[in-house]
Amino acid sequence: MTSRVRHITVDCADPHALARFWSDVTGRPLSDDDNPGDPEVFLDLGAGPGLLFVRVPEPKAGKNRVHLDVQPDTTRDAEVDRLLHLGARLEDDRRRPDGTGWVVLADPEGNEFCVERSAAERSAAEPSTTA
């Protein structure tokens, strides 16, 4: 027997607002059934588990033990700029001079997540195997 991961659950103060932020990050729409003030909001990410935002009374305390890594369809640096404009906060910049590395951001409620290089950036950095 096995189990599958159905959701990744995020405790938060305002499920609708945080789900709206992640909807903007992922380009996935919120359901018409989800409204401001709802105690939980589900964001369907398509394939794989979705994100479930659940209202809790206590604030976030400490660093997340589990976090999301996002890979943009544009450049990492352009995506970092876009996410900062959406309301993310810069936590740590791990970009290296050779173009590798990642950026640690926090969503509007302080949950850390990482922005990696895009698939195209990773592919362009791989050494050519042809002569």
Order of alpha helices (4+ residues) and beta strands (2+ residues): beta-alpha-beta-beta-beta-alpha-beta-beta-beta-alpha
